[in-house]
Amino acid sequence: MKTIKAVHLRLYVAGHAPNSVLAIVNAKAFCEAHYLPGYKLEIVDLMDHPLRALEDGIVVTPTLVRLMPKPSRKVIGTLTDQRQVVLALGAG
């Protein structure tokens, strides 16, 4: 397990769609496995905040964005393959 401080992630989902629910569960598990002791996982439901997609340049959900540390990185999908998420976010 790699310990990193000041990690801020934002997960964009679309309501309670199966892919969104799965992505939330997987994002939480991923953070617990790779970013302890400190991380912030923000979940943005685009059904409740549709303009956020335009403002933040999100074209598909679910999308996980690592905001901090810089540079930001994105991974799209349900986050089921943790190895792929590690590579995409640079958490390995």
CYANA upper distance limits for C-alpha pairs under 8 A (distance plus 0.5 A):
  1 MET  CA     33 ALA  CA      7.11
  1 MET  CA     34 HIS  CA      6.25
  2 LYS  CA     34 HIS  CA      6.18
  2 LYS  CA     35 TYR  CA      7.34
  2 LYS  CA     36 LEU  CA      8.39
  2 LYS  CA     91 ALA  CA      8.09
  2 LYS  CA     92 GLY  CA      7.70
  3 THR  CA     34 HIS  CA      7.21
  3 THR  CA     35 TYR  CA      6.13
  3 THR  CA     36 LEU  CA      6.17
  3 THR  CA     37 PRO  CA      7.32
  4 ILE  CA     34 HIS  CA      8.37
  4 ILE  CA     35 TYR  CA      6.01
  4 ILE  CA     36 LEU  CA      7.32
  4 ILE  CA     37 PRO  CA      8.02
  4 ILE  CA     38 GLY  CA      7.65
  5 LYS  CA     35 TYR  CA      7.78
  5 LYS  CA     36 LEU  CA      8.26
  5 LYS  CA     37 PRO  CA      7.69
  5 LYS  CA     38 GLY  CA      5.90
  5 LYS  CA     39 TYR  CA      7.26
  6 ALA  CA     38 GLY  CA      6.86
  6 ALA  CA     39 TYR  CA      6.49
  6 ALA  CA     40 LYS  CA      8.30
  6 ALA  CA     68 MET  CA      7.22
  6 ALA  CA     69 PRO  CA      7.37
  7 VAL  CA     35 TYR  CA      7.65
  7 VAL  CA     38 GLY  CA      7.41
  7 VAL  CA     39 TYR  CA      5.21
  7 VAL  CA     40 LYS  CA      6.72
  7 VAL  CA     66 ARG  CA      7.94
  7 VAL  CA     67 LEU  CA      8.04
  7 VAL  CA     68 MET  CA      5.68
  7 VAL  CA     69 PRO  CA      6.48
  8 HIS  CA     39 TYR  CA      6.35
  8 HIS  CA     40 LYS  CA      5.22
  8 HIS  CA     41 LEU  CA      6.63
  8 HIS  CA     42 GLU  CA      8.25
  8 HIS  CA     66 ARG  CA      6.54
  8 HIS  CA     67 LEU  CA      5.91
  8 HIS  CA     68 MET  CA      5.44
  8 HIS  CA     69 PRO  CA      7.79
  9 LEU  CA     39 TYR  CA      8.20
  9 LEU  CA     40 LYS  CA      6.55
  9 LEU  CA     41 LEU  CA      5.35
  9 LEU  CA     42 GLU  CA      6.64
  9 LEU  CA     64 LEU  CA      7.37
  9 LEU  CA     65 VAL  CA      6.04
  9 LEU  CA     66 ARG  CA      4.96
  9 LEU  CA     67 LEU  CA      6.13
  9 LEU  CA     68 MET  CA      7.63
 10 ARG  CA     41 LEU  CA      6.23
 10 ARG  CA     42 GLU  CA      5.10
 10 ARG  CA     43 ILE  CA      6.27
 10 ARG  CA     44 VAL  CA      7.61
 10 ARG  CA     64 LEU  CA      6.23
 10 ARG  CA     65 VAL  CA      5.65
 10 ARG  CA     66 ARG  CA      7.01
 10 ARG  CA     67 LEU  CA      7.65
 11 LEU  CA     24 ILE  CA      8.07
 11 LEU  CA     27 ALA  CA      8.35
 11 LEU  CA     41 LEU  CA      7.76
 11 LEU  CA     42 GLU  CA      6.65
 11 LEU  CA     43 ILE  CA      5.29
 11 LEU  CA     44 VAL  CA      6.56
 11 LEU  CA     62 PRO  CA      7.43
 11 LEU  CA     63 THR  CA      6.21
 11 LEU  CA     64 LEU  CA      4.84
 11 LEU  CA     65 VAL  CA      6.79
 12 TYR  CA     43 ILE  CA      6.55
 12 TYR  CA     44 VAL  CA      5.34
 12 TYR  CA     45 ASP  CA      6.48
 12 TYR  CA     46 LEU  CA      7.21
 12 TYR  CA     58 ILE  CA      8.40
 12 TYR  CA     61 THR  CA      6.54
 12 TYR  CA     62 PRO  CA      5.93
 12 TYR  CA     63 THR  CA      5.68
 12 TYR  CA     64 LEU  CA      6.84
 13 VAL  CA     20 SER  CA      5.62
 13 VAL  CA     23 ALA  CA      8.44
 13 VAL  CA     43 ILE  CA      7.81
 13 VAL  CA     44 VAL  CA      6.72
 13 VAL  CA     45 ASP  CA      5.45
 13 VAL  CA     46 LEU  CA      6.57
 13 VAL  CA     61 THR  CA      5.78
 13 VAL  CA     62 PRO  CA      5.25
 13 VAL  CA     63 THR  CA      7.48
 14 ALA  CA     20 SER  CA      6.59
 14 ALA  CA     45 ASP  CA      5.96
 14 ALA  CA     46 LEU  CA      5.78
 14 ALA  CA     47 MET  CA      6.02
 14 ALA  CA     61 THR  CA      6.87
 14 ALA  CA     62 PRO  CA      7.63
 15 GLY  CA     20 SER  CA      7.36
 15 GLY  CA     45 ASP  CA      6.34
 15 GLY  CA     46 LEU  CA      7.56
 15 GLY  CA     47 MET  CA      6.07
 15 GLY  CA     48 ASP  CA      8.29
 16 HIS  CA     20 SER  CA      6.60
 16 HIS  CA     21 VAL  CA      6.38
 17 ALA  CA     21 VAL  CA      6.77
 18 PRO  CA     22 LEU  CA      6.63
 19 ASN  CA     23 ALA  CA      6.53
 19 ASN  CA     62 PRO  CA      7.48
 19 ASN  CA     77 GLY  CA      8.14
 19 ASN  CA     78 THR  CA      6.29
 20 SER  CA     24 ILE  CA      6.75
 20 SER  CA     61 THR  CA      7.81
 20 SER  CA     62 PRO  CA      6.28
 20 SER  CA     78 THR  CA      7.52
 21 VAL  CA     25 VAL  CA      6.94
 22 LEU  CA     26 ASN  CA      6.60
 22 LEU  CA     78 THR  CA      6.40
 22 LEU  CA     79 LEU  CA      8.48
 23 ALA  CA     27 ALA  CA      6.33
 23 ALA  CA     62 PRO  CA      7.10
 23 ALA  CA     77 GLY  CA      7.63
 23 ALA  CA     78 THR  CA      4.73
 23 ALA  CA     79 LEU  CA      6.21
 23 ALA  CA     80 THR  CA      8.01
 24 ILE  CA     28 LYS  CA      6.73
 24 ILE  CA     43 ILE  CA      8.39
 25 VAL  CA     29 ALA  CA      6.79
 26 ASN  CA     30 PHE  CA      6.45
 26 ASN  CA     78 THR  CA      7.65
 26 ASN  CA     79 LEU  CA      6.31
 26 ASN  CA     80 THR  CA      6.80
 27 ALA  CA     31 CYS  CA      6.64
 27 ALA  CA     64 LEU  CA      8.49
 27 ALA  CA     79 LEU  CA      7.18
 28 LYS  CA     32 GLU  CA      6.74
 28 LYS  CA     41 LEU  CA      8.15
 29 ALA  CA     33 ALA  CA      6.67
 30 PHE  CA     34 HIS  CA      6.51
 30 PHE  CA     35 TYR  CA      8.32
 30 PHE  CA     82 GLN  CA      7.47
 31 CYS  CA     35 TYR  CA      5.52
 31 CYS  CA     36 LEU  CA      7.54
 31 CYS  CA     39 TYR  CA      7.69
 31 CYS  CA     41 LEU  CA      8.43
 32 GLU  CA     36 LEU  CA      6.35
 34 HIS  CA     91 ALA  CA      7.44
 35 TYR  CA     39 TYR  CA      6.51
 44 VAL  CA     49 HIS  CA      7.87
 45 ASP  CA     49 HIS  CA      6.74
 45 ASP  CA     50 PRO  CA      8.46
 46 LEU  CA     50 PRO  CA      5.07
 46 LEU  CA     51 LEU  CA      8.08
 46 LEU  CA     52 ARG  CA      7.25
 46 LEU  CA     53 ALA  CA      7.20
 49 HIS  CA     53 ALA  CA      8.40
 50 PRO  CA     54 LEU  CA      8.15
 51 LEU  CA     55 GLU  CA      6.72
 52 ARG  CA     56 ASP  CA      6.24
 52 ARG  CA     58 ILE  CA      8.42
 53 ALA  CA     57 GLY  CA      6.18
 53 ALA  CA     58 ILE  CA      5.16
 53 ALA  CA     59 VAL  CA      7.23
 54 LEU  CA     58 ILE  CA      6.94
 54 LEU  CA     59 VAL  CA      8.43
 58 ILE  CA     63 THR  CA      8.00
 60 VAL  CA     76 ILE  CA      8.01
 61 THR  CA     76 ILE  CA      7.48
 61 THR  CA     77 GLY  CA      7.47
 62 PRO  CA     76 ILE  CA      6.46
 62 PRO  CA     77 GLY  CA      5.83
 62 PRO  CA     78 THR  CA      6.91
 63 THR  CA     74 LYS  CA      7.33
 63 THR  CA     75 VAL  CA      6.31
 63 THR  CA     76 ILE  CA      4.90
 63 THR  CA     77 GLY  CA      6.69
 64 LEU  CA     74 LYS  CA      6.14
 64 LEU  CA     75 VAL  CA      5.80
 64 LEU  CA     76 ILE  CA      6.79
 65 VAL  CA     72 SER  CA      7.31
 65 VAL  CA     73 ARG  CA      6.14
 65 VAL  CA     74 LYS  CA      4.93
 65 VAL  CA     75 VAL  CA      7.07
 66 ARG  CA     72 SER  CA      5.70
 66 ARG  CA     73 ARG  CA      5.66
 66 ARG  CA     74 LYS  CA      6.85
 66 ARG  CA     89 LEU  CA      7.22
 67 LEU  CA     71 PRO  CA      7.87
 67 LEU  CA     72 SER  CA      5.33
 67 LEU  CA     73 ARG  CA      7.60
 68 MET  CA     72 SER  CA      6.96
 73 ARG  CA     88 ALA  CA      7.54
 73 ARG  CA     89 LEU  CA      6.23
 74 LYS  CA     88 ALA  CA      7.43
 74 LYS  CA     89 LEU  CA      7.33
 75 VAL  CA     79 LEU  CA      8.34
 75 VAL  CA     85 VAL  CA      7.24
 75 VAL  CA     88 ALA  CA      6.60
 75 VAL  CA     89 LEU  CA      7.73
 79 LEU  CA     84 GLN  CA      8.43
 79 LEU  CA     85 VAL  CA      6.81
 81 ASP  CA     85 VAL  CA      6.99
 82 GLN  CA     86 VAL  CA      6.56
 83 ARG  CA     87 LEU  CA      6.84
 84 GLN  CA     88 ALA  CA      6.59
 85 VAL  CA     89 LEU  CA      6.47
 85 VAL  CA     91 ALA  CA      8.49
 86 VAL  CA     90 GLY  CA      6.11
 86 VAL  CA     91 ALA  CA      5.31
 86 VAL  CA     92 GLY  CA      5.84
 87 LEU  CA     91 ALA  CA      7.22
 87 LEU  CA     92 GLY  CA      7.05
